[in-house]
Amino acid sequence: MDEQGILQRIHSLVDEERELREKAETSPPGPEHTPDRVRLERLEQDLDQCWDLLRQRRAKRQYGENPNEAKPRPVKQVEDYNG
């Protein structure tokens, strides 16, 4: 996926995240593992991976490497970087 594709994916995920958060604000409190909350957690993980991939691509380009060699990293690895 090229940078434009990654950015489009990020925008799509952010839009969905915003919708789910707005929905959660207007809904009564419920169990922690509702489908919406599970989806929000997955969206956050997907966003972390997308941002990480974008940073990898930009760093590779900056240092004269092929940005297409950047690969998505596992969620756990990316979360450890962002935590």
mmCIF file of the N, C-alpha and C atoms, coordinates in Angstrom:
data_MODEL
# 
_entry.id   MODEL 
# 
loop_
_atom_site.group_PDB 
_atom_site.id 
_atom_site.type_symbol 
_atom_site.label_atom_id 
_atom_site.label_alt_id 
_atom_site.label_comp_id 
_atom_site.label_asym_id 
_atom_site.label_entity_id 
_atom_site.label_seq_id 
_atom_site.pdbx_PDB_ins_code 
_atom_site.Cartn_x 
_atom_site.Cartn_y 
_atom_site.Cartn_z 
_atom_site.occupancy 
_atom_site.B_iso_or_equiv 
_atom_site.pdbx_formal_charge 
_atom_site.auth_seq_id 
_atom_site.auth_comp_id 
_atom_site.auth_asym_id 
_atom_site.auth_atom_id 
_atom_site.pdbx_PDB_model_num 
ATOM 1   N N  . MET A 1 1  ? 0.849   -1.171 0.000  1.00 0.00 ? 1  MET A N  1 
ATOM 2   C CA . MET A 1 1  ? 0.000   0.000  0.000  1.00 0.00 ? 1  MET A CA 1 
ATOM 3   C C  . MET A 1 1  ? 0.902   1.244  0.000  1.00 0.00 ? 1  MET A C  1 
ATOM 4   N N  . ASP A 1 2  ? 0.619   2.201  -0.865 1.00 0.00 ? 2  ASP A N  1 
ATOM 5   C CA . ASP A 1 2  ? 1.409   3.422  -0.921 1.00 0.00 ? 2  ASP A CA 1 
ATOM 6   C C  . ASP A 1 2  ? 0.911   4.414  0.139  1.00 0.00 ? 2  ASP A C  1 
ATOM 7   N N  . GLU A 1 3  ? 1.622   5.538  0.262  1.00 0.00 ? 3  GLU A N  1 
ATOM 8   C CA . GLU A 1 3  ? 1.281   6.504  1.308  1.00 0.00 ? 3  GLU A CA 1 
ATOM 9   C C  . GLU A 1 3  ? -0.132  7.052  1.149  1.00 0.00 ? 3  GLU A C  1 
ATOM 10  N N  . GLN A 1 4  ? -0.545  7.297  -0.077 1.00 0.00 ? 4  GLN A N  1 
ATOM 11  C CA . GLN A 1 4  ? -1.902  7.805  -0.296 1.00 0.00 ? 4  GLN A CA 1 
ATOM 12  C C  . GLN A 1 4  ? -2.938  6.788  0.193  1.00 0.00 ? 4  GLN A C  1 
ATOM 13  N N  . GLY A 1 5  ? -2.698  5.527  -0.103 1.00 0.00 ? 5  GLY A N  1 
ATOM 14  C CA . GLY A 1 5  ? -3.601  4.469  0.354  1.00 0.00 ? 5  GLY A CA 1 
ATOM 15  C C  . GLY A 1 5  ? -3.626  4.367  1.873  1.00 0.00 ? 5  GLY A C  1 
ATOM 16  N N  . ILE A 1 6  ? -2.454  4.497  2.492  1.00 0.00 ? 6  ILE A N  1 
ATOM 17  C CA . ILE A 1 6  ? -2.383  4.454  3.956  1.00 0.00 ? 6  ILE A CA 1 
ATOM 18  C C  . ILE A 1 6  ? -3.153  5.627  4.549  1.00 0.00 ? 6  ILE A C  1 
ATOM 19  N N  . LEU A 1 7  ? -2.963  6.817  3.985  1.00 0.00 ? 7  LEU A N  1 
ATOM 20  C CA . LEU A 1 7  ? -3.669  7.995  4.500  1.00 0.00 ? 7  LEU A CA 1 
ATOM 21  C C  . LEU A 1 7  ? -5.181  7.871  4.325  1.00 0.00 ? 7  LEU A C  1 
ATOM 22  N N  . GLN A 1 8  ? -5.603  7.316  3.208  1.00 0.00 ? 8  GLN A N  1 
ATOM 23  C CA . GLN A 1 8  ? -7.038  7.095  3.005  1.00 0.00 ? 8  GLN A CA 1 
ATOM 24  C C  . GLN A 1 8  ? -7.578  6.116  4.041  1.00 0.00 ? 8  GLN A C  1 
ATOM 25  N N  . ARG A 1 9  ? -6.808  5.072  4.308  1.00 0.00 ? 9  ARG A N  1 
ATOM 26  C CA . ARG A 1 9  ? -7.213  4.088  5.326  1.00 0.00 ? 9  ARG A CA 1 
ATOM 27  C C  . ARG A 1 9  ? -7.293  4.746  6.701  1.00 0.00 ? 9  ARG A C  1 
ATOM 28  N N  . ILE A 1 10 ? -6.317  5.584  7.028  1.00 0.00 ? 10 ILE A N  1 
ATOM 29  C CA . ILE A 1 10 ? -6.326  6.297  8.312  1.00 0.00 ? 10 ILE A CA 1 
ATOM 30  C C  . ILE A 1 10 ? -7.574  7.155  8.421  1.00 0.00 ? 10 ILE A C  1 
ATOM 31  N N  . HIS A 1 11 ? -7.885  7.916  7.381  1.00 0.00 ? 11 HIS A N  1 
ATOM 32  C CA . HIS A 1 11 ? -9.076  8.785  7.416  1.00 0.00 ? 11 HIS A CA 1 
ATOM 33  C C  . HIS A 1 11 ? -10.351 7.967  7.599  1.00 0.00 ? 11 HIS A C  1 
ATOM 34  N N  . SER A 1 12 ? -10.422 6.842  6.921  1.00 0.00 ? 12 SER A N  1 
ATOM 35  C CA . SER A 1 12 ? -11.590 5.973  7.043  1.00 0.00 ? 12 SER A CA 1 
ATOM 36  C C  . SER A 1 12 ? -11.723 5.436  8.467  1.00 0.00 ? 12 SER A C  1 
ATOM 37  N N  . LEU A 1 13 ? -10.614 4.980  9.038  1.00 0.00 ? 13 LEU A N  1 
ATOM 38  C CA . LEU A 1 13 ? -10.634 4.458  10.402 1.00 0.00 ? 13 LEU A CA 1 
ATOM 39  C C  . LEU A 1 13 ? -10.991 5.552  11.414 1.00 0.00 ? 13 LEU A C  1 
ATOM 40  N N  . VAL A 1 14 ? -10.451 6.750  11.217 1.00 0.00 ? 14 VAL A N  1 
ATOM 41  C CA . VAL A 1 14 ? -10.749 7.861  12.121 1.00 0.00 ? 14 VAL A CA 1 
ATOM 42  C C  . VAL A 1 14 ? -12.229 8.217  12.049 1.00 0.00 ? 14 VAL A C  1 
ATOM 43  N N  . ASP A 1 15 ? -12.794 8.235  10.857 1.00 0.00 ? 15 ASP A N  1 
ATOM 44  C CA . ASP A 1 15 ? -14.225 8.523  10.707 1.00 0.00 ? 15 ASP A CA 1 
ATOM 45  C C  . ASP A 1 15 ? -15.068 7.487  11.449 1.00 0.00 ? 15 ASP A C  1 
ATOM 46  N N  . GLU A 1 16 ? -14.727 6.221  11.276 1.00 0.00 ? 16 GLU A N  1 
ATOM 47  C CA . GLU A 1 16 ? -15.474 5.169  11.958 1.00 0.00 ? 16 GLU A CA 1 
ATOM 48  C C  . GLU A 1 16 ? -15.299 5.267  13.474 1.00 0.00 ? 16 GLU A C  1 
ATOM 49  N N  . GLU A 1 17 ? -14.087 5.564  13.902 1.00 0.00 ? 17 GLU A N  1 
ATOM 50  C CA . GLU A 1 17 ? -13.825 5.712  15.341 1.00 0.00 ? 17 GLU A CA 1 
ATOM 51  C C  . GLU A 1 17 ? -14.656 6.855  15.923 1.00 0.00 ? 17 GLU A C  1 
ATOM 52  N N  . ARG A 1 18 ? -14.701 7.967  15.213 1.00 0.00 ? 18 ARG A N  1 
ATOM 53  C CA . ARG A 1 18 ? -15.469 9.125  15.664 1.00 0.00 ? 18 ARG A CA 1 
ATOM 54  C C  . ARG A 1 18 ? -16.952 8.768  15.803 1.00 0.00 ? 18 ARG A C  1 
ATOM 55  N N  . GLU A 1 19 ? -17.487 8.071  14.810 1.00 0.00 ? 19 GLU A N  1 
ATOM 56  C CA . GLU A 1 19 ? -18.891 7.665  14.857 1.00 0.00 ? 19 GLU A CA 1 
ATOM 57  C C  . GLU A 1 19 ? -19.173 6.769  16.060 1.00 0.00 ? 19 GLU A C  1 
ATOM 58  N N  . LEU A 1 20 ? -18.302 5.806  16.308 1.00 0.00 ? 20 LEU A N  1 
ATOM 59  C CA . LEU A 1 20 ? -18.508 4.897  17.432 1.00 0.00 ? 20 LEU A CA 1 
ATOM 60  C C  . LEU A 1 20 ? -18.381 5.625  18.772 1.00 0.00 ? 20 LEU A C  1 
ATOM 61  N N  . ARG A 1 21 ? -17.454 6.560  18.868 1.00 0.00 ? 21 ARG A N  1 
ATOM 62  C CA . ARG A 1 21 ? -17.297 7.323  20.117 1.00 0.00 ? 21 ARG A CA 1 
ATOM 63  C C  . ARG A 1 21 ? -18.509 8.224  20.362 1.00 0.00 ? 21 ARG A C  1 
ATOM 64  N N  . GLU A 1 22 ? -19.012 8.845  19.309 1.00 0.00 ? 22 GLU A N  1 
ATOM 65  C CA . GLU A 1 22 ? -20.223 9.669  19.456 1.00 0.00 ? 22 GLU A CA 1 
ATOM 66  C C  . GLU A 1 22 ? -21.407 8.812  19.879 1.00 0.00 ? 22 GLU A C  1 
ATOM 67  N N  . LYS A 1 23 ? -21.521 7.643  19.294 1.00 0.00 ? 23 LYS A N  1 
ATOM 68  C CA . LYS A 1 23 ? -22.592 6.721  19.649 1.00 0.00 ? 23 LYS A CA 1 
ATOM 69  C C  . LYS A 1 23 ? -22.461 6.297  21.115 1.00 0.00 ? 23 LYS A C  1 
ATOM 70  N N  . ALA A 1 24 ? -21.238 6.040  21.556 1.00 0.00 ? 24 ALA A N  1 
ATOM 71  C CA . ALA A 1 24 ? -20.994 5.620  22.936 1.00 0.00 ? 24 ALA A CA 1 
ATOM 72  C C  . ALA A 1 24 ? -21.355 6.730  23.923 1.00 0.00 ? 24 ALA A C  1 
ATOM 73  N N  . GLU A 1 25 ? -21.131 7.981  23.538 1.00 0.00 ? 25 GLU A N  1 
ATOM 74  C CA . GLU A 1 25 ? -21.446 9.103  24.411 1.00 0.00 ? 25 GLU A CA 1 
ATOM 75  C C  . GLU A 1 25 ? -22.944 9.246  24.648 1.00 0.00 ? 25 GLU A C  1 
ATOM 76  N N  . THR A 1 26 ? -23.735 8.855  23.682 1.00 0.00 ? 26 THR A N  1 
ATOM 77  C CA . THR A 1 26 ? -25.187 9.010  23.801 1.00 0.00 ? 26 THR A CA 1 
ATOM 78  C C  . THR A 1 26 ? -25.881 7.744  24.283 1.00 0.00 ? 26 THR A C  1 
ATOM 79  N N  . SER A 1 27 ? -25.125 6.659  24.432 1.00 0.00 ? 27 SER A N  1 
ATOM 80  C CA . SER A 1 27 ? -25.704 5.394  24.871 1.00 0.00 ? 27 SER A CA 1 
ATOM 81  C C  . SER A 1 27 ? -25.513 5.231  26.379 1.00 0.00 ? 27 SER A C  1 
ATOM 82  N N  . PRO A 1 28 ? -26.443 4.535  27.018 1.00 0.00 ? 28 PRO A N  1 
ATOM 83  C CA . PRO A 1 28 ? -26.251 4.272  28.447 1.00 0.00 ? 28 PRO A CA 1 
ATOM 84  C C  . PRO A 1 28 ? -25.052 3.351  28.660 1.00 0.00 ? 28 PRO A C  1 
ATOM 85  N N  . PRO A 1 29 ? -24.401 3.461  29.828 1.00 0.00 ? 29 PRO A N  1 
ATOM 86  C CA . PRO A 1 29 ? -23.258 2.577  30.098 1.00 0.00 ? 29 PRO A CA 1 
ATOM 87  C C  . PRO A 1 29 ? -23.676 1.116  30.030 1.00 0.00 ? 29 PRO A C  1 
ATOM 88  N N  . GLY A 1 30 ? -22.785 0.300  29.554 1.00 0.00 ? 30 GLY A N  1 
ATOM 89  C CA . GLY A 1 30 ? -23.070 -1.125 29.421 1.00 0.00 ? 30 GLY A CA 1 
ATOM 90  C C  . GLY A 1 30 ? -21.837 -1.938 29.709 1.00 0.00 ? 30 GLY A C  1 
ATOM 91  N N  . PRO A 1 31 ? -21.882 -3.204 29.386 1.00 0.00 ? 31 PRO A N  1 
ATOM 92  C CA . PRO A 1 31 ? -20.716 -4.062 29.607 1.00 0.00 ? 31 PRO A CA 1 
ATOM 93  C C  . PRO A 1 31 ? -19.501 -3.563 28.824 1.00 0.00 ? 31 PRO A C  1 
ATOM 94  N N  . GLU A 1 32 ? -18.332 -3.875 29.331 1.00 0.00 ? 32 GLU A N  1 
ATOM 95  C CA . GLU A 1 32 ? -17.100 -3.390 28.698 1.00 0.00 ? 32 GLU A CA 1 
ATOM 96  C C  . GLU A 1 32 ? -16.807 -4.027 27.355 1.00 0.00 ? 32 GLU A C  1 
ATOM 97  N N  . HIS A 1 33 ? -17.334 -5.205 27.083 1.00 0.00 ? 33 HIS A N  1 
ATOM 98  C CA . HIS A 1 33 ? -16.987 -5.903 25.847 1.00 0.00 ? 33 HIS A CA 1 
ATOM 99  C C  . HIS A 1 33 ? -18.162 -5.967 24.883 1.00 0.00 ? 33 HIS A C  1 
ATOM 100 N N  . THR A 1 34 ? -18.827 -4.843 24.688 1.00 0.00 ? 34 THR A N  1 
ATOM 101 C CA . THR A 1 34 ? -19.876 -4.792 23.684 1.00 0.00 ? 34 THR A CA 1 
ATOM 102 C C  . THR A 1 34 ? -19.210 -4.812 22.308 1.00 0.00 ? 34 THR A C  1 
ATOM 103 N N  . PRO A 1 35 ? -19.955 -5.157 21.274 1.00 0.00 ? 35 PRO A N  1 
ATOM 104 C CA . PRO A 1 35 ? -19.353 -5.170 19.927 1.00 0.00 ? 35 PRO A CA 1 
ATOM 105 C C  . PRO A 1 35 ? -18.730 -3.820 19.552 1.00 0.00 ? 35 PRO A C  1 
ATOM 106 N N  . ASP A 1 36 ? -19.371 -2.709 19.943 1.00 0.00 ? 36 ASP A N  1 
ATOM 107 C CA . ASP A 1 36 ? -18.818 -1.393 19.612 1.00 0.00 ? 36 ASP A CA 1 
ATOM 108 C C  . ASP A 1 36 ? -17.497 -1.141 20.328 1.00 0.00 ? 36 ASP A C  1 
ATOM 109 N N  . ARG A 1 37 ? -17.403 -1.542 21.577 1.00 0.00 ? 37 ARG A N  1 
ATOM 110 C CA . ARG A 1 37 ? -16.155 -1.335 22.324 1.00 0.00 ? 37 ARG A CA 1 
ATOM 111 C C  . ARG A 1 37 ? -15.040 -2.225 21.789 1.00 0.00 ? 37 ARG A C  1 
ATOM 112 N N  . VAL A 1 38 ? -15.394 -3.430 21.420 1.00 0.00 ? 38 VAL A N  1 
ATOM 113 C CA . VAL A 1 38 ? -14.409 -4.331 20.817 1.00 0.00 ? 38 VAL A CA 1 
ATOM 114 C C  . VAL A 1 38 ? -13.938 -3.740 19.490 1.00 0.00 ? 38 VAL A C  1 
ATOM 115 N N  . ARG A 1 39 ? -14.865 -3.216 18.710 1.00 0.00 ? 39 ARG A N  1 
ATOM 116 C CA . ARG A 1 39 ? -14.512 -2.604 17.424 1.00 0.00 ? 39 ARG A CA 1 
ATOM 117 C C  . ARG A 1 39 ? -13.633 -1.376 17.636 1.00 0.00 ? 39 ARG A C  1 
ATOM 118 N N  . LEU A 1 40 ? -13.941 -0.557 18.652 1.00 0.00 ? 40 LEU A N  1 
ATOM 119 C CA . LEU A 1 40 ? -13.111 0.614  18.942 1.00 0.00 ? 40 LEU A CA 1 
ATOM 120 C C  . LEU A 1 40 ? -11.673 0.207  19.267 1.00 0.00 ? 40 LEU A C  1 
ATOM 121 N N  . GLU A 1 41 ? -11.537 -0.840 20.043 1.00 0.00 ? 41 GLU A N  1 
ATOM 122 C CA . GLU A 1 41 ? -10.191 -1.314 20.387 1.00 0.00 ? 41 GLU A CA 1 
ATOM 123 C C  . GLU A 1 41 ? -9.450  -1.751 19.127 1.00 0.00 ? 41 GLU A C  1 
ATOM 124 N N  . ARG A 1 42 ? -10.137 -2.451 18.251 1.00 0.00 ? 42 ARG A N  1 
ATOM 125 C CA . ARG A 1 42 ? -9.512  -2.902 17.003 1.00 0.00 ? 42 ARG A CA 1 
ATOM 126 C C  . ARG A 1 42 ? -9.167  -1.710 16.100 1.00 0.00 ? 42 ARG A C  1 
ATOM 127 N N  . LEU A 1 43 ? -10.046 -0.710 16.071 1.00 0.00 ? 43 LEU A N  1 
ATOM 128 C CA . LEU A 1 43 ? -9.759  0.493  15.282 1.00 0.00 ? 43 LEU A CA 1 
ATOM 129 C C  . LEU A 1 43 ? -8.489  1.173  15.783 1.00 0.00 ? 43 LEU A C  1 
ATOM 130 N N  . GLU A 1 44 ? -8.346  1.274  17.100 1.00 0.00 ? 44 GLU A N  1 
ATOM 131 C CA . GLU A 1 44 ? -7.148  1.894  17.672 1.00 0.00 ? 44 GLU A CA 1 
ATOM 132 C C  . GLU A 1 44 ? -5.897  1.120  17.273 1.00 0.00 ? 44 GLU A C  1 
ATOM 133 N N  . GLN A 1 45 ? -5.986  -0.204 17.290 1.00 0.00 ? 45 GLN A N  1 
ATOM 134 C CA . GLN A 1 45 ? -4.851  -1.027 16.890 1.00 0.00 ? 45 GLN A CA 1 
ATOM 135 C C  . GLN A 1 45 ? -4.534  -0.836 15.406 1.00 0.00 ? 45 GLN A C  1 
ATOM 136 N N  . ASP A 1 46 ? -5.569  -0.823 14.576 1.00 0.00 ? 46 ASP A N  1 
ATOM 137 C CA . ASP A 1 46 ? -5.366  -0.626 13.129 1.00 0.00 ? 46 ASP A CA 1 
ATOM 138 C C  . ASP A 1 46 ? -4.749  0.738  12.855 1.00 0.00 ? 46 ASP A C  1 
ATOM 139 N N  . LEU A 1 47 ? -5.214  1.761  13.573 1.00 0.00 ? 47 LEU A N  1 
ATOM 140 C CA . LEU A 1 47 ? -4.647  3.102  13.397 1.00 0.00 ? 47 LEU A CA 1 
ATOM 141 C C  . LEU A 1 47 ? -3.177  3.133  13.796 1.00 0.00 ? 47 LEU A C  1 
ATOM 142 N N  . ASP A 1 48 ? -2.846  2.510  14.918 1.00 0.00 ? 48 ASP A N  1 
ATOM 143 C CA . ASP A 1 48 ? -1.441  2.447  15.339 1.00 0.00 ? 48 ASP A CA 1 
ATOM 144 C C  . ASP A 1 48 ? -0.583  1.803  14.254 1.00 0.00 ? 48 ASP A C  1 
ATOM 145 N N  . GLN A 1 49 ? -1.074  0.705  13.674 1.00 0.00 ? 49 GLN A N  1 
ATOM 146 C CA . GLN A 1 49 ? -0.316  0.021  12.628 1.00 0.00 ? 49 GLN A CA 1 
ATOM 147 C C  . GLN A 1 49 ? -0.180  0.889  11.375 1.00 0.00 ? 49 GLN A C  1 
ATOM 148 N N  . CYS A 1 50 ? -1.240  1.581  11.007 1.00 0.00 ? 50 CYS A N  1 
ATOM 149 C CA . CYS A 1 50 ? -1.185  2.441  9.815  1.00 0.00 ? 50 CYS A CA 1 
ATOM 150 C C  . CYS A 1 50 ? -0.194  3.583  10.012 1.00 0.00 ? 50 CYS A C  1 
ATOM 151 N N  . TRP A 1 51 ? -0.262  4.256  11.166 1.00 0.00 ? 51 TRP A N  1 
ATOM 152 C CA . TRP A 1 51 ? 0.669   5.347  11.439 1.00 0.00 ? 51 TRP A CA 1 
ATOM 153 C C  . TRP A 1 51 ? 2.105   4.835  11.459 1.00 0.00 ? 51 TRP A C  1 
ATOM 154 N N  . ASP A 1 52 ? 2.319   3.656  12.046 1.00 0.00 ? 52 ASP A N  1 
ATOM 155 C CA . ASP A 1 52 ? 3.658   3.082  12.087 1.00 0.00 ? 52 ASP A CA 1 
ATOM 156 C C  . ASP A 1 52 ? 4.164   2.784  10.672 1.00 0.00 ? 52 ASP A C  1 
ATOM 157 N N  . LEU A 1 53 ? 3.313   2.212  9.844  1.00 0.00 ? 53 LEU A N  1 
ATOM 158 C CA . LEU A 1 53 ? 3.698   1.906  8.471  1.00 0.00 ? 53 LEU A CA 1 
ATOM 159 C C  . LEU A 1 53 ? 4.016   3.187  7.701  1.00 0.00 ? 53 LEU A C  1 
ATOM 160 N N  . LEU A 1 54 ? 3.227   4.214  7.906  1.00 0.00 ? 54 LEU A N  1 
ATOM 161 C CA . LEU A 1 54 ? 3.484   5.492  7.246  1.00 0.00 ? 54 LEU A CA 1 
ATOM 162 C C  . LEU A 1 54 ? 4.839   6.065  7.688  1.00 0.00 ? 54 LEU A C  1 
ATOM 163 N N  . ARG A 1 55 ? 5.116   6.006  8.996  1.00 0.00 ? 55 ARG A N  1 
ATOM 164 C CA . ARG A 1 55 ? 6.411   6.492  9.494  1.00 0.00 ? 55 ARG A CA 1 
ATOM 165 C C  . ARG A 1 55 ? 7.563   5.670  8.912  1.00 0.00 ? 55 ARG A C  1 
ATOM 166 N N  . GLN A 1 56 ? 7.382   4.359  8.822  1.00 0.00 ? 56 GLN A N  1 
ATOM 167 C CA . GLN A 1 56 ? 8.426   3.510  8.228  1.00 0.00 ? 56 GLN A CA 1 
ATOM 168 C C  . GLN A 1 56 ? 8.707   3.919  6.785  1.00 0.00 ? 56 GLN A C  1 
ATOM 169 N N  . ARG A 1 57 ? 7.648   4.097  6.014  1.00 0.00 ? 57 ARG A N  1 
ATOM 170 C CA . ARG A 1 57 ? 7.807   4.453  4.600  1.00 0.00 ? 57 ARG A CA 1 
ATOM 171 C C  . ARG A 1 57 ? 8.539   5.784  4.465  1.00 0.00 ? 57 ARG A C  1 
ATOM 172 N N  . ARG A 1 58 ? 8.153   6.758  5.268  1.00 0.00 ? 58 ARG A N  1 
ATOM 173 C CA . ARG A 1 58 ? 8.776   8.085  5.189  1.00 0.00 ? 58 ARG A CA 1 
ATOM 174 C C  . ARG A 1 58 ? 10.244  8.028  5.597  1.00 0.00 ? 58 ARG A C  1 
ATOM 175 N N  . ALA A 1 59 ? 10.551  7.237  6.629  1.00 0.00 ? 59 ALA A N  1 
ATOM 176 C CA . ALA A 1 59 ? 11.937  7.106  7.071  1.00 0.00 ? 59 ALA A CA 1 
ATOM 177 C C  . ALA A 1 59 ? 12.778  6.430  5.983  1.00 0.00 ? 59 ALA A C  1 
ATOM 178 N N  . LYS A 1 60 ? 12.242  5.395  5.377  1.00 0.00 ? 60 LYS A N  1 
ATOM 179 C CA . LYS A 1 60 ? 12.986  4.717  4.312  1.00 0.00 ? 60 LYS A CA 1 
ATOM 180 C C  . LYS A 1 60 ? 13.265  5.674  3.147  1.00 0.00 ? 60 LYS A C  1 
ATOM 181 N N  . ARG A 1 61 ? 12.272  6.448  2.766  1.00 0.00 ? 61 ARG A N  1 
ATOM 182 C CA . ARG A 1 61 ? 12.459  7.406  1.672  1.00 0.00 ? 61 ARG A CA 1 
ATOM 183 C C  . ARG A 1 61 ? 13.514  8.449  2.063  1.00 0.00 ? 61 ARG A C  1 
ATOM 184 N N  . GLN A 1 62 ? 13.441  8.932  3.293  1.00 0.00 ? 62 GLN A N  1 
ATOM 185 C CA . GLN A 1 62 ? 14.372  9.950  3.772  1.00 0.00 ? 62 GLN A CA 1 
ATOM 186 C C  . GLN A 1 62 ? 15.824  9.461  3.710  1.00 0.00 ? 62 GLN A C  1 
ATOM 187 N N  . TYR A 1 63 ? 16.022  8.184  3.965  1.00 0.00 ? 63 TYR A N  1 
ATOM 188 C CA . TYR A 1 63 ? 17.375  7.642  3.995  1.00 0.00 ? 63 TYR A CA 1 
ATOM 189 C C  . TYR A 1 63 ? 17.752  6.904  2.718  1.00 0.00 ? 63 TYR A C  1 
ATOM 190 N N  . GLY A 1 64 ? 17.013  7.173  1.640  1.00 0.00 ? 64 GLY A N  1 
ATOM 191 C CA . GLY A 1 64 ? 17.368  6.638  0.330  1.00 0.00 ? 64 GLY A CA 1 
ATOM 192 C C  . GLY A 1 64 ? 17.043  5.166  0.135  1.00 0.00 ? 64 GLY A C  1 
ATOM 193 N N  . GLU A 1 65 ? 16.192  4.625  0.997  1.00 0.00 ? 65 GLU A N  1 
ATOM 194 C CA . GLU A 1 65 ? 15.790  3.224  0.866  1.00 0.00 ? 65 GLU A CA 1 
ATOM 195 C C  . GLU A 1 65 ? 14.443  3.154  0.146  1.00 0.00 ? 65 GLU A C  1 
ATOM 196 N N  . ASN A 1 66 ? 14.062  1.962  -0.242 1.00 0.00 ? 66 ASN A N  1 
ATOM 197 C CA . ASN A 1 66 ? 12.810  1.747  -0.948 1.00 0.00 ? 66 ASN A CA 1 
ATOM 198 C C  . ASN A 1 66 ? 11.646  1.723  0.059  1.00 0.00 ? 66 ASN A C  1 
ATOM 199 N N  . PRO A 1 67 ? 10.730  2.695  0.001  1.00 0.00 ? 67 PRO A N  1 
ATOM 200 C CA . PRO A 1 67 ? 9.610   2.715  0.946  1.00 0.00 ? 67 PRO A CA 1 
ATOM 201 C C  . PRO A 1 67 ? 8.676   1.518  0.801  1.00 0.00 ? 67 PRO A C  1 
ATOM 202 N N  . ASN A 1 68 ? 8.707   0.870  -0.372 1.00 0.00 ? 68 ASN A N  1 
ATOM 203 C CA . ASN A 1 68 ? 7.854   -0.302 -0.577 1.00 0.00 ? 68 ASN A CA 1 
ATOM 204 C C  . ASN A 1 68 ? 8.326   -1.514 0.226  1.00 0.00 ? 68 ASN A C  1 
ATOM 205 N N  . GLU A 1 69 ? 9.505   -1.419 0.819  1.00 0.00 ? 69 GLU A N  1 
ATOM 206 C CA . GLU A 1 69 ? 10.001  -2.502 1.667  1.00 0.00 ? 69 GLU A CA 1 
ATOM 207 C C  . GLU A 1 69 ? 9.439   -2.420 3.086  1.00 0.00 ? 69 GLU A C  1 
ATOM 208 N N  . ALA A 1 70 ? 8.776   -1.327 3.418  1.00 0.00 ? 70 ALA A N  1 
ATOM 209 C CA . ALA A 1 70 ? 8.158   -1.190 4.741  1.00 0.00 ? 70 ALA A CA 1 
ATOM 210 C C  . ALA A 1 70 ? 7.013   -2.190 4.849  1.00 0.00 ? 70 ALA A C  1 
ATOM 211 N N  . LYS A 1 71 ? 6.921   -2.826 5.990  1.00 0.00 ? 71 LYS A N  1 
ATOM 212 C CA . LYS A 1 71 ? 5.892   -3.847 6.212  1.00 0.00 ? 71 LYS A CA 1 
ATOM 213 C C  . LYS A 1 71 ? 5.143   -3.547 7.516  1.00 0.00 ? 71 LYS A C  1 
ATOM 214 N N  . PRO A 1 72 ? 3.844   -3.842 7.541  1.00 0.00 ? 72 PRO A N  1 
ATOM 215 C CA . PRO A 1 72 ? 3.098   -3.669 8.792  1.00 0.00 ? 72 PRO A CA 1 
ATOM 216 C C  . PRO A 1 72 ? 3.708   -4.563 9.882  1.00 0.00 ? 72 PRO A C  1 
ATOM 217 N N  . ARG A 1 73 ? 3.833   -3.995 11.058 1.00 0.00 ? 73 ARG A N  1 
ATOM 218 C CA . ARG A 1 73 ? 4.366   -4.757 12.179 1.00 0.00 ? 73 ARG A CA 1 
ATOM 219 C C  . ARG A 1 73 ? 3.215   -5.266 13.042 1.00 0.00 ? 73 ARG A C  1 
ATOM 220 N N  . PRO A 1 74 ? 3.465   -6.310 13.830 1.00 0.00 ? 74 PRO A N  1 
ATOM 221 C CA . PRO A 1 74 ? 2.416   -6.851 14.695 1.00 0.00 ? 74 PRO A CA 1 
ATOM 222 C C  . PRO A 1 74 ? 1.899   -5.797 15.681 1.00 0.00 ? 74 PRO A C  1 
ATOM 223 N N  . VAL A 1 75 ? 0.626   -5.918 16.019 1.00 0.00 ? 75 VAL A N  1 
ATOM 224 C CA . VAL A 1 75 ? -0.019  -4.967 16.931 1.00 0.00 ? 75 VAL A CA 1 
ATOM 225 C C  . VAL A 1 75 ? 0.780   -4.825 18.219 1.00 0.00 ? 75 VAL A C  1 
ATOM 226 N N  . LYS A 1 76 ? 1.182   -5.921 18.811 1.00 0.00 ? 76 LYS A N  1 
ATOM 227 C CA . LYS A 1 76 ? 1.908   -5.872 20.090 1.00 0.00 ? 76 LYS A CA 1 
ATOM 228 C C  . LYS A 1 76 ? 3.182   -5.053 19.961 1.00 0.00 ? 76 LYS A C  1 
ATOM 229 N N  . GLN A 1 77 ? 3.903   -5.229 18.880 1.00 0.00 ? 77 GLN A N  1 
ATOM 230 C CA . GLN A 1 77 ? 5.146   -4.488 18.678 1.00 0.00 ? 77 GLN A CA 1 
ATOM 231 C C  . GLN A 1 77 ? 4.863   -2.991 18.526 1.00 0.00 ? 77 GLN A C  1 
ATOM 232 N N  . VAL A 1 78 ? 3.865   -2.645 17.748 1.00 0.00 ? 78 VAL A N  1 
ATOM 233 C CA . VAL A 1 78 ? 3.519   -1.244 17.516 1.00 0.00 ? 78 VAL A CA 1 
ATOM 234 C C  . VAL A 1 78 ? 3.003   -0.597 18.804 1.00 0.00 ? 78 VAL A C  1 
ATOM 235 N N  . GLU A 1 79 ? 2.188   -1.312 19.567 1.00 0.00 ? 79 GLU A N  1 
ATOM 236 C CA . GLU A 1 79 ? 1.675   -0.768 20.827 1.00 0.00 ? 79 GLU A CA 1 
ATOM 237 C C  . GLU A 1 79 ? 2.817   -0.514 21.804 1.00 0.00 ? 79 GLU A C  1 
ATOM 238 N N  . ASP A 1 80 ? 3.826   -1.380 21.816 1.00 0.00 ? 80 ASP A N  1 
ATOM 239 C CA . ASP A 1 80 ? 4.972   -1.174 22.699 1.00 0.00 ? 80 ASP A CA 1 
ATOM 240 C C  . ASP A 1 80 ? 5.718   0.108  22.327 1.00 0.00 ? 80 ASP A C  1 
ATOM 241 N N  . TYR A 1 81 ? 5.759   0.439  21.030 1.00 0.00 ? 81 TYR A N  1 
ATOM 242 C CA . TYR A 1 81 ? 6.424   1.671  20.589 1.00 0.00 ? 81 TYR A CA 1 
ATOM 243 C C  . TYR A 1 81 ? 5.623   2.893  20.997 1.00 0.00 ? 81 TYR A C  1 
ATOM 244 N N  . ASN A 1 82 ? 4.281   2.776  20.915 1.00 0.00 ? 82 ASN A N  1 
ATOM 245 C CA . ASN A 1 82 ? 3.421   3.923  21.162 1.00 0.00 ? 82 ASN A CA 1 
ATOM 246 C C  . ASN A 1 82 ? 3.079   4.096  22.632 1.00 0.00 ? 82 ASN A C  1 
ATOM 247 N N  . GLY A 1 83 ? 3.333   3.110  23.443 1.00 0.00 ? 83 GLY A N  1 
ATOM 248 C CA . GLY A 1 83 ? 2.955   3.162  24.852 1.00 0.00 ? 83 GLY A CA 1 
ATOM 249 C C  . GLY A 1 83 ? 3.933   3.900  25.639 1.00 0.00 ? 83 GLY A C  1 
# 
